[in-house]
Amino acid sequence: MYLCPEKEDKPQGSHTHPPPQKNIMHDLDKQINQRLEDLAKKENLRHLSLPYSSLGKWIVVNEEKRLNLSGNDYLGLTERDDLREQFAALHPNYSSPSGSTSSRLLLGNYEEATLFEEEIAKALEHPSALLFNSGYHLNTGILPALAHLEGVKVYADRMVHASIIDGIRLSRLPFTRFRHNDLEHLTELLKEDEGKYRISIVAVESLYSMDGDEADLEALVALKKKYSSLIIYCDEAHAIGTHGANGYGLAEEHGVLADIDILVGTFGKALNSMGAYAAISTSLREYLINMARPLIFSTMLPPAVIAWSRYIFALLPQLGEERAQLRQVSQYLRSSLQEKGYSCPGVAQILPLIIGENGACGLLAERLQKGGFEVKPIRYPTVALGTARLRLSLTAAITPADLDPMLQMLESLR
């Protein structure tokens, strides 16, 4: 039972009035509107796009059909009704999916998850694996957890994903960013700090999402032999499924799976699902179960989602034809753009069409959208000032013939 506090005695006839309150919401809106105006002036104001009625190779936006060049469905699995039918036959109990309604540490430790983690660990040549709800949860969970250890410093490639940077900031660990893919610069930094730290975490992506280029994983592994404190943290979000003989990523392609200390990736791109994994040591797995706050305090992924991810992951070795198709169409578009005088670096299915200024990039995106191509402008501060680009993201379902009308448009606008 809760008791109301006794009222304070006041002299009879006295009247008290609360002090005038500042209109907080008015000031909040005023400051927000000013900030939005500033973003608009810099051509950095973002908007949610019009709702899509389809998310496959072709999407419909405001009743307009467009070729989807902005998603990450790299293997074209959205188009595969046959896979969904096979999954439904294998898992009839998931035909009416439901949420997990609990965190992993309470009632969310489903058998499906434990079996899947064992399969991931075996495939990626690690002692253990751990599931997370998303790549963002993963990257903002692991690094802050490691901050509780002694003598830790992080060295991050300048182009790593924002979620890794947020993880570093949340950890409050000392960190230095080295020039993109510049291992000489990294080596200089490690030499300067030699003997100062017990654990030196080098954070990279195997395939970078904005430039479509690759980290030199073999050279990083060689660097480990020179610096005993070095730990490699590698995010394969854009390489899992698309690279390697079995589709296990660039670490597999370069024969260094077992040499990457913390090997992470997502199911939300090539695997056409949701969630993320970390392939790690058994001791680190147990540590993260106790210390990774996004894992501890989040509701577990629904069992049907875990089952679908597990089903697709098991199929990856059989999807070599899709990977070959993806490489072929990527090479075709890149060479065609370069022949027309466009700057298009990178080596994979992510093709950055470098335009330069934010405004020009936005205008070109609008023209291509009206021409039937769903492309998005990527502008500062997501990328460096003066390097605004259209990020053309390809899938195995797209053919050269699908791209030819866009190439003709770009040639006419040159």
Buried (B, 14 or more C-beta within 10 A) or exposed (E): EEEEEEEEEEEEEEEEEEEEEEEEEEEEEEEEEEEEEEEEEEBBEEEEEEEBEEEBBBBBBEEEEBBBBBBBBBBBBBBBEEBBEEBEEEBEEBEEEEEBEEBBEEEBBBEBBEEBBEBBBEBBBBBBBBBBBBBBBBBBBBBBBBBEEEEBBBBBBEBBBEBBBBBBEBBEBBBBBBEBBEBEBBBEBBEEBEEEBEBBBBBBBBBBBBBBBBBBBEEBBEBBEEBEBBBBBBBBBBBBBBBBEBBBBBBBBBEBBBBBBBBBBBBBBBBBBBBBBBBBEEEBBEBBBEBBEBBBEBBBBBBBBBBBBBBBBEBBEEBEEBBEBBBBBBEBBBEBBEEEEBEBBBBBBBBBBBBEBBBEBBBBBEBBBEBBBBBBBBBBEBBEEEBBBBBBBBBBBBEEEBBEEBBEBBBEEE
